[in-house]
Amino acid sequence: MDSAYADLDRPPLDPAALRRSLVDGASRWRDIVVRESVESTNAEVAELALGGAGEGVVVVAEHQRGGRGRQGRVWQAPPRSGLAVSMLLRPDRVAAARWPWLPLLTGVAVAEAVRRCADVEAVLKWPNDVLVGGRKLAGILVERVEVGGRAAAVVGIGLNVSSRAEELPVDDATSLLLVGARTTDRTVVLREVLRVLDQLYGAWLSAEGDPDVGLADAYRRRCATLGRQVRAELPSGDVVTGAARRIDAEGRLVIETDVAVVAISAGDVVHLRDA
């Protein structure tokens, strides 16, 4: 037995099972690398992208020491308590203007995957959070990397699986364990996330990134932000408060304030109440 395997409730990932069910099949995933400990899976995949790696590389860590969320926030969790995974995608056929839909697509994939394998009804908070019962289950960080005039997308997911309440970094977070999920087997959950993401991403590519070919409707159905009064704290420091009305063609959140209609492309959104 692995001497580091001290928590019997948190078995290690099964790399062979993941490769057997994903890499050896008809999916786009070409390599799944399981690392014991890394600073950041996104940083690892970005380095691979800069080195010319092809689409379909997956790096997952048993422990991520310095995981990053949006706006540089640090996200840490005990070893083997969650999924810290990043994928390399190269959506060359999709215009850059449609790339903002990629984190939204990833959110749909995570929400659908945990519903299928864990029987958990997850919803989405624009732009990149997956919620259960109003609490954050997972976060998504998509970064664009360019080398030699060619762009790649590094898609990172952090998902709380067996985290206990006292281990969560913020009060408004949760885990599959805490919401009574049917399974907290990280190998099973990761396999389903990658399967669903592969399906949705493939359909998005076939549509050349057009969100109106299925993706926009799928996102809106799961988005708990729409129809709410929200407060959006923008990277500029400005704050926009109003009713979240829709997601536009560029993936932006359209907020109706008392004086204007504003479309925002980035920001921290707080749900206030039903609009």
C-alpha positions, 0 to 999 in steps of 0.5 A: 500500500502507498505509504502516503495513502493515510486516509482510507476514505480517499483512495487514489485515482486509477490511471489505468482505468481512466486510460482504458475507458478514455484514451483507448476508446474513441474519445479525443483524449490522447494522454491522461497524466496523474501527478501526485502533487503539482503547483497548478495543473493549468500551468503544467498543461500550459507548458505542454501547449507551449512545447507544441503538445497536441489536443487531448492531453489531460493532467490531473493532480492528487494534490494541487498546492497552488491552484488558481481561480479567476483573478489570481485567487488561490484554491487549495484542498487536502490531497485526494479530496477533490479533482484538480484537472486541466485539459489541452484543447485546440479549437482551431476551427472556432473564431476567437470571438466565440471562445468565451463560450468555452468556460460556459460549455465546460460548466454545462459538462460538469453539471451534467456529469455530476447529475449522471454519475452522482445523482446531484442536481447541479446548476450554473452561476455565470460565468464559471461556477457550478453550484449545488444548493446555492453553494459552490461545488466546482470552479472553472478556469480557461486560459488562452495560450499562444505560441507560433501564431497558434492558440490553444485553450487550457481548460481547468476544473476544480471540483470538491468531492470528499471535502468535509465542511471544516476543510472547505476554504469558504463558507459558501462551498460544498462537496459531493460528500456533503450533498449526499452524492451517490458516489464520491469515487473520483475516478468515476466522476472524472471519467464522466466529466471527460466523457461529457466534455468530449461530447459537448466540445465535439458538437461545438466544434462541428457547429464552428462555435455557434452557440445557437446550435444547442449550447446556448439553450443547454447553458440557459436551462442550467443557469441559476443566474438568469432571472435573478437580481445580481451584483457584478463586481467587475475587474475595473472595480466598478459594480453593476447591480440589476436583473440578470436578463440573458446571455448574449451571443458572445457569452456575456451576461446582460444586466438590466439596471435602473438606468441602462442595460449592460453586457459584462464579459467578466466579473464576480457575480453575487446572487441577490434574489429572484428578479 
